[in-house]
């Protein structure tokens, strides 16, 4: 029986090849379009395959790019293919109206695949708005404001429809300012703790009492935070001044914090999570990973002795391109001047090292693997250096 089925499949393929364009041509059309619309699978899903059938082909797989899917079918039809649509488009229809969410814990862990044992790829802070693409069991495929697509468990966020989501975006909110802290059940630090908090967390502001701000979580829980530990979010957003001094000042507040693979919070950061957080706390959104951040900003010739660099520039490290291999960016740090840079290193967490061989904190391995520098602060609002005030996810006025 198995051999008969195999023979039937081969005959169907031969029939399809004889009566029209080849399967390889269809695969080539898909691959070409994928390179155009989804070159980075971390931020765009276009996972589509061909399933040959008698006198037609069925496309299966998934995508979150509906317009690209339409373009694919148009190209295949132009090439002479008869097509059947078996592609699952995100957001999945099974989600109904609930295609949004807001992070509901101080820092949520977002993973490469569903399951708590899977790789931690990134994190998101309390109050961060997200898009929900799909649901499998108690896990959700989600997309963060920087475009990152990965998996989040149901306990990490509050699942919402568009109305509740927009209400959250438009609500008066406060941002937590301290490195770490707690919210309380009453307007007293002696009352029961509701949750932990970290710098950058966002909560609805719904009142004040005895020197405390009363706040509401995305899941409607209420709590109190000492007034001196928060700032009105709109005020915070309007007062961001992303210059070199502020970037370096923020970066140094992370000194000594641990390296955490996938970490993008004050609790622990990897190299690109560190740079991302530093810029975020200055009102800027940049891409998640070093290999993505390297495509942002403006490239700067570092000079013979790094004399063309300015404080606030991002330095990228990795493997230079060779005739046999492509360039590979694997690390990033922030230049602070005089040959020194601050970064989150896997061996010691956030620290300052030097590119100058006569310095006590010289990092020989970094000097040897330095690839290029990118200047972000001259590209505010463009070239992948987005101001939070220009993003609908962070500014209700843009909804």
N, C-alpha and C positions, 0 to 999 in steps of 0.2 A: 504493500500500500504506500509506504514512504517513497519508494522508487517511482511509483506511478505519479504521485503528487509532484515529485521533483521534475519528472519528464513533462508534466502538464505545464508547470511554471516556465520551463525552458521553451516550450512550444508557444506559450503566450508571449514571451519576450521576442521570439523570432517573428511571430505574427505582427507584433507592434512595430518591430524594426523594419519589416518589409512594407507595411502599409502606410508609413508616415515617418516623421523625424525620429531620430534615435533617442533612447533613454539618456545616453551620455550628453546629448545636446540639452536635454531638459535639466540635467544636473549642472551643466555648465552655466545655463541661464540663472539658476538659483544661486550658484556660487558667486557669479558676477554681481548680482543684485545685493547679496549679503555683504560683499566687500564695500559696496556703495553706501548701504543704509545702516549696517550694524557691524562695523569693523571691530568694535570692542564689546564683547559679550557681557561684560560687567554692567553695562548701562543700556543695552538694547538686546532684545531677544528676537532672533530670527532663525529658529532651529527647524528647518523644513526639509523633508525628504520625499523622494519619489517612490510610489508603490505602483508598479506596472499592472495594468489590467487589460482585458481584451479590447483592442482598438481605442484605448484611452489610458490616461494615467491618473492616479489619485494622489493628491498631495496630502501628507500627514505631518504632524509636528505642532509647534507652538510659535506664537509671535505676539509682541505687544505693539506692533507697528501696522495698524490696519491699512494705511495708505500704501505702504510698501507691499503688503499682501495683494492689494488690488493691482498694483503695478506688475507684480509677478505673474498673475493670471493673464494680464493683458499681453505681456511679452510672450508667454507660452502659447496663447491663442494665436498671436501674430505669427509665431514660428510653426503653426500648423498642428499643435497638440489639442486633443480633446481632453478636457480636464474635469476632475471631480474634486470638490472642496472638502477635505477632511482635516483642515488646519484649525486648531483651537486658538482663538484670538483672545488676548488679555485686554481688559479685565474679563474674566470668565463670566459667562451668562449666569452660572449657578450662584454667583455672589448677590444677584438681585440688585437692589439699590445701594447696598453697603459696599462701596468701592473705595472707602477712605478710612483713615485711622489717625490717632494721635498717641504718641508714646506715653505710657502711664506709670513708668518707674523712673528713678533718677537716671539710670543708664540701662538701656536694653541691649542684649547681645543678639546680633544678626549673623546668621550662619550660611555657609555655602550651600548646604543641603538641609532638609528637615531632619531634626534630631539634635538633642543636646550634646551628643558626642561628636558632632560634625565641626569642621573648621570654623573658628570665629573669623569672619571676614571684615566686619565693621561694627560700629555701635551707633546709637542715637540717643540724644538727651531727652529727658522729660519735657513734654510739650511739643516735640518735633512732629510736624504733620507728615503723613506718609500716604502713598497710594497703595491700595490693595489690588493685586492682580489675580490671585488664585488662592484656593483653600484646599488642603489635603489633610484630613483628620484634624488635629488641633494645631496645625502649622499653616502659616500664610506666606505665600510669595508676595513680597512687598517691594516698593521702590521708594527710596529716600529722596529728599529734595535735591541732592546732588546727582540723582539719576541711578544710583547703585541698586541693583536688583539682587535680592537674596531672600533668605527665609527667617521668619520671626515667629516665636511661639505665641499662643493666644494670651498668655499672662503678661506679655510685654507692652501691650497697647490696647486702646479702646477702639473697637470696630464701629464705624459710623456710616450713615448715609450722607449725601451731599449737604443736606440742610444742617445737620449737627456739626459737620466738618466746617462749614462756612461760619456757623455761630462761634465755633472755637477760634477760628482765624480772626474774626471781627471783634471778639470780646476784649475788654480791658484786661491786660495781663501785667504781671511783674516778672522780672528776671532775678534769679538768685545770684548773689555776688560773691559770697565766701567760697573758699576752696571746697569746704565740706561743711555739712550741718544737718539739721533736722527740722521737720515740721511737727507741730504738737496738736493734741486734741483740744486744748483750751489755750487761752491767752496767757500761758505761763510755761516756762521751760521745765517746770517740775511736773507738768501733766504728761500723760502718755504720749510717746512718740508715734507719729502717724507713718512717716517714712524718712529715709535719709535724703539728702539733697547735695548737689554739686554745682559748681559754677557753670552758668549757662542754662540751667533749668528754667522752664517757663510754666507759670500757673495763672489761672484766672484770678483776678483781684475782685473780691466781692464785699469788702468792708474793712473796718479797722476797729481795734479795741485794745485799750490799755498798752499802747506802744507796740501792738502786733498788727500785721496785715492778715485779714482772713482770706484764705485762698480756696479755690476749688480745683480738684484734679479732673482729668478728662472723663473719669468714670463717676463723677459727681461726689466723690468724697470731699469733705471739707477739713480744713486744718488751719493752723495759725503759725506765722513765721515772724520773728522779731523784725520790726520795721527797718532797723538799720542794716539788715542783711539783704534787703531787696531794693530794686529800683523799678519805677514804672517802665514797662518795656518800650513804649513809644518814645519816652525821654531818652532811654538808653540808645535806641536806634538812631535818634536824631543827633546824638552827641558823639557818635563814633568818629574818630579822626585817625584813619589808617595811614600813619606815617611811620618812618623807620624807628623813631624813638619809642613809639607806642608798641610797635611789633616786638622790639627787643625787650622792652619792659615786661610785656606779657609772657614772652618766651622764657624769661628768667624765673618767673613764678613757678615754672614746671621743673626746675632743677631738683634732682634727687628723686623724682617720681619714677616708678618702675616701668620698664619696657614690657608691654603686653601685646603679643601678636594680635592684630585686629582691633586694638584699643584706640578709641577716639574720644577719650574723656579724661577728666582730672584724676580718675582712679588708676589710670595707666594708659600709655600710648605706644604705638609702634612709630616708626620714623615719619611716615606720611600722616598718621593720625595726629602726631604732634604738630606738624606744620599746619594741618587743616584746622585744628583747635585754636592755635595761636591766631590765625587769620579770622576764624569765626568770631572769636571774642573781640575782634576789632571791626566787626560788621562786614566781613568778607566771606564769601563761599568760594572755595576752590575744590578741585576734584579730590577724590578719596585717596588714590594710590600714587606712589612716586612716579610710576610709569605713565600715569595720566597727567599728573601735575607738570611734568616736563614739557607738555605741549601747551602750557598756559604762559601768559606773560610775554616778555620780549627777551630774546637771547642776547647775552652780553659776552663779548670777548673778555675773558678773565684777565688777560695780560700775562706777561712773562712771570710776574711774581704776585699775581692776583691783585695788581694795583688798580685795575679797572672796576673792581667790585665795590659795591656800596652796602652799608648795613641794611638788612631787610631782604637782600637778594636770596633766592633759593639756590642751593648748590646740589647738584645731582651726581651720584656716583654709581659705578657699575662696571660693565664690560664694554669696551669700545668695539665698534664694528670691525670685522675682518672680512676678507674675501669669502671665507667659509661660513661665518656666523653674523647674524644681525646684532646691532647694538642692544644691550640689555641694561635698563635702569633698575637698580635694586635698592637704592638708598637716597635719602634727601635730608638736608639740614638747612639752617638759616644762618647766613653770614652776619657777624656782629662787628666786624672791623678788625684791623691789625692782624689779619691772617687767621682769626679765630672764627669758629662757627659753633652753634649750639644745635644739638640733635638728640634723638632718642636712639640709643645704641643697645643692641641686644645683649651686650655683656655687662652693662652698668646703668641702664636707664638714661634719663635726660642728663646730659653733661656738656661741658664746653671743651673743645679740643682745638688744636692749631694745625694749620697747613705748613707752617714754617719749621724746618728741621732743627733749628737751634732753640726751639721753645720747649719748656719742660713738659708741656701737654701735647707734644707733637704726635699726630696720628699718621704714622707712615702708611698704613693700609688705605686710609682715605685719600692721602695725597696721590698714591699710585693708581687709585681707581676713580679719580675725579674725571668727570665727563664734560659737564657744562654748567653754566649759571644762567638763571632766568630772573629778570627783573619784573616783579609783580606790581609794584606800587606806581608804575607809570602806565598801567593798563587797567586802572579801576573802571569797572563797568564794561569791559570788553576782553577779548582774548582769553576767555575762561577764568577771568578774575571778576566774579559777580558781587555786586553790593547787595546785601540782604534787603536794603530798602527798595531795591528794584525787582524783588522776587515776590510773586503773589503768595507763596507759602509763608512768607514772613511779614507781609505788609498788607493789612486788610484793605487799605485804600486802592489796591490794585486788583481786587477781586471783581 
